[in-house]
Amino acid sequence: MFGIVVGAAIGAFAQRFYSSPKGKKMKHKACCKLNKMRDKAEEVLYSVKEKAEDIGSEVADKTEEVADKVANKAEQLADNASSFAHRNKFH
């Protein structure tokens, strides 16, 4: 029972405080801080997305470069095998 009375008293005090000009000012400051934190979080998220896209592009470019090198090597091997077959009449 004592806990209920104490809880009710604290609740009444908090309600009265937040209704006062000082409480409203504190509430406004808290809202401003939370909005700034949200804005900063959105900036960080946007930055992370941009960096991920940049890294994805870099990976795609490197993959294309490696694929081109592999294709060139395969073409060289095919040409070498063809030349070898012609020289040794394996065709």
N, C-alpha and C positions, 0 to 999 in steps of 0.2 A: 504494500500500500504506500509505503514511504517513497518508493521509486516512482510511482505514478505521480505523486504530488510534486516531487522534485522535477520530473520530466515535464509536467504541465507548467511549472514555474519557469523553467528554462525556456520552454517554447513560447510562453507569453512574453518573457523578456526579449527573446530574439525577434518576435513579431513586432514588438514596440520599438526595438532598436532599428530594424530595417524600415519602419515607417517614418522614423525621424529624419530630419535633413542630413544629419551626419551619416546615418545608415544608408540613405539613398545615394549620398556622395560615394560612400565605400562600394556600394553595389555598382554604381556607374564605373568606378575605377576598375573593379574586377571584370566587368563586361568588356571594357576597353582592352585590358590585358589579355583576356581570352580571345578577343577578335584579332589582336596583333599576333598571338601565338598561332591561331588558325591560318592567318595570312602567311606567316613564315612557313608553316607546315606545307601549305599549298605551293609556295615558291620552291621549297626543297623537293617536293614531289615532282614538279615540272622539270626541275634541273636533273633529277635522277632519270626521268623519262627521256629527256634530251640526250643525256650521256649514254643511256642504253641504246638509243637509236643510232648514235654515232658509232658505238662499239659494234653494233650489228652491221652497219655499213662497212666498217673496217674489216670485219670478219668476212663479209661477202666479197669484198675486193680481194682479200688475200686468198680466199678459196678459189676465186676465178683465176687469179694469177697462178696458183699451184695447178689447177686443172689444165690451164694452157700449157704449162711446162710439161705435165704428164702427157698431154696429147702430142706435143712436139717430140718428146722422147719416143713415144709409141710409133709415131710416123717415121722417125729416124730408124728405129729397129726394124720396122716393116721394109723400109727401103734397103737397109743393109741385108736383110734376109733375102729380099728379091735379087739384089746384086750378087749375093753369094750363090744363090740357086742358078742364076744365069751363067756365072763363071764356071760353075761345076756341073752344069746341064742337069739340074734336078727338077726341071719344070715339067 
